[in-house]
């Protein structure tokens, strides 16, 4: 099957060359969040990390992972019966579970297997570092696509227990019924492509090769280093701005609570910054 992005009869927006390009396009739809100090980006590994890395870079936001482990149907592991997220949050497609006759002890065993792998990946990706504190923050949850929605729904449910201010789900592609279900559970859903006939997430990418654990660690480390390097620059800019036009507390007292303008300067700019939008 020819990937849709290669089909010349379709628009150029019909697919993506790879996950990194998808992340760049996705970030353009999230530009209103750029530069806000209360924004975090959480990726669903492994493929979602490549997309989220580009989103976090574009938004100047910290990047972390929210590990979710798919529970596959017996004999058809690619088909998600449900998903288990950090915090022992389970989302189960009960219709599919009944269809495959999964319940009771078998479901308990599948869940335990998923938990072991989930904990392994948590240690592998984050090491000894604690997860980012999401309480009171705007969290952008990113994956490389939505299929059944079980993984993303488990991620949203797990995230809610940590009391974020707002949950924004962002994905390059997903079927309309799944996107609608997630819209009922997240505060906002940004899904760039919602094809009515979607057979697999990978068919909407030119390169949909598996993302390795090493690549996940590399991108997380790179994102953290970039964000930490940018923080002192932002701090110096803020100090410089205060020195140039903010005035001191004594200046404000002398001018009746208003900063005194420098000689020859115009009225102070009271538009504020983008954080106050």
N, C-alpha and C positions, 0 to 999 in steps of 0.2 A: 504494500500500500504506500503510495506517495505521500510523504508528510504534507499537510495542507500549506505550510509556509512555502513549499516549492511549486505549488499549483499556480501557474501564471494567470489562470482565470479568476483567481481570488485576489482580494486587496492585499497590499503588503502587510497589513496588520493582522493577517489571518494566522500568524504563527511566529515562532521565534527561532533564531539560529541556535541558541543555547540558553542555559539558565542565566548566565551573567547578562546577556542581552535582555532577557525577560525582566531581570531585576532593574536594569536601567530604565526600561519603558514603564515599569510599575511605579518607580520612584517619581516619575513625572506627574502621576495622578495623586501623589501624596505630598506635593510640594508645599502645601499650606502648613505642614507640620515641621518644615525645615527650621532648624536653629532653636526650637523650643526646648527648654531645659527639662521639661516634664515628659519628654517623649523617649521611649525605649523601643528597640526592635528585638523581637524574639523569633528565632527561626525554628522550624520543625526539621530536625535532621533526618536523613542526611542531605537530600537534594535541596531542601528549602534553604540551607545555609548559603549556597551559592547565590540564590536570588536575594536573600536578605542582606548579604554583604554589600551588594550594590545599593540597596535601599538605605541601609544605615549610613553608608558613605555620603549619599546624596542628601540625607536629612541631618547630617552631623550629629547622629544619635549613637548611643552605646548599643552594642550587639551582644546577645546571649542566645542560648538555646533553651527550648522547652521540649524535653524529651518525651515522645509519645511512641508507644510500641503497638503496631498493628497486630490484631489477633486474626490470623488467616483461617479460612475454611479448610477442614481436613481434605487433603488431596488437591486443594486449589488455594495454595498459600497466597497467591496474588489477590484473591478476593477477600476483602475485609469483612469479617463478621462483626468486628468492633475494634476498639482501641483502648489501651491502658495508658494513663498519663501519670506523671509525677504526683505523688500524694494519694496513690491508689484509687484514682478516679477512673471508672470504667464506663464506657459508652458502648452499648450493644445493640446491634440490629436484630431485634427479636424475631422478625419475620425470616431473615436469612438463617438465624440460629435454628429455628424450627425446621426450616427447609432441609438443612444438613443434619438434623437430628442431634444437635449439640446442646448439651445441658448437663446439670448435675456435676458429677465427678469429672467428666471430660472437660467441661467449661472451666472448672476449678484448676485442672491441670494446665490448660492452655493459658489461663490467666497467670499462673505461677511461673510458667516458662517465659511469658512476656515480662513479668516483673524482674526476673533474673537478668534478662538482656537489657531492660531499661536501666537498672542500677549499674550494670557494667558500662553502658554508654555514658551515663552521668559522670562516672569517675574518669572515663577515658577523655571526654571532651572538656570537662571543667577542672579536673584534678582536685586540689584542695580548696579552690576558690568557691565561696558561697555564690548562689545565684543572685542576680541583680534584684534589688528590692523594688517591687512593682507597686507597692501600696501608694495610692494617690497619684499614680502616673497614667499617662496615655500610652497604651501598649499596642504596638503594631505586630500582629501575629502573621508570619509569612511562611508560605509553602510554595513548592513549584507547580502545584495544581491541586484541584479538588476532584476526587473521583466519587467515592461513596459518601464522603464527608465525615466518616466516623473518626478519622484521626484529628481533623480540625475541631470537631465538636468536643472530643475529649480534651483537647488543648484549651478550648474556651472554658469548659467546665472546671478544669484544674486551675486555670488562671483566676477565675472568679473567687476561689477560696482565698486568694492572696490579696483581695480587695484593691484592684486597680481602679483608677478614676473612670477609664474608658477603654474598651477593647475594640480595636479595628482589625478586621481580618483582611488580608491582602494576598491575592493569588493571581497569576497570569491567566489562568483558564479554569473553567469549571462548568458543568451542566446546569442549566437554569433551575431545575427542581432542587438540586443540592445547595446552590447559592441561596435560594429562597429559605430553605430550612435554617441555614446558618445565619441569615439576616434576622431570624426570629430569636437567635441566641446571643449574637454579638451586637454591639452598639452601632457598628457600621461595617459594611462589606464592600471592598473594592475588588471586583473580579473583571479583568479587562476583556476577556473573551468568554461568552456564554453560548457555545455552539449547541443547537438543539439536538444534534446527533453526535455524541462524543463517545468514542469507543475506548480510548485510553489517553491518559495525559501525555504520554510520550509521543503520540502521533502529531502533537502540536509543536514539536521541537525538531529541529534538524539534527542536533546532537543531544541525546538524552542518555548519555553514558552514566553508569553508576558513579556516584560521588563516594570517594573513599573516606575512611575515618581519618587518615592522615590529612586529607584536604580540608576536612571539617576543622581539625585542630589548627591547621595553618591559617585558615581564614579567620577563625576566632581570635587567634593571637595577633594577626595583622590588624584586625579591626580594633582590638583593645589598644595596641601600640599607637595606631593613628589617632584614636580618640584622645588618649592621654597626652600625646604630643600637641594636639590642637588646644587642649584646655588651658595651658599657661598662656598661649597666644591670646585667647579670648579674654583671659584675666588681665593681661597687660593692656589690651585694647580698652577694657572697661575703666581701668585706672587712668589711662591716658585721656579718655573722654571726660572723666571727672575733673582731671587737672586742667583741661583746656576750657571747659565751659560750666562745670558743675558748681564751682565755688566752694568755700568752706562754710561750716556752720556759723562762724563769726560773721562772714560776709552776708549770710542770709539774715542774721539778726539785725545787722546795720541797715539792710534794705527793706525792713519790714516783712521778712519771710520770703523775699524773692532774691534769687542769686543776682548780684550786680553784674551788669554787662561790662565787658572790657571796653576800653576807650575805642570809639570808632566802630564798635560792633553793633549789629542790628538786634532786633528782639530775639530772645531765646526761642529755640525750636521746641515746642511743647507737644510734638506729634507722638512722642513715646516710641517704644520699640515694638517689634513684632510679637514679643511674648505676651503683650497685653491684649491681643486681638480677641 
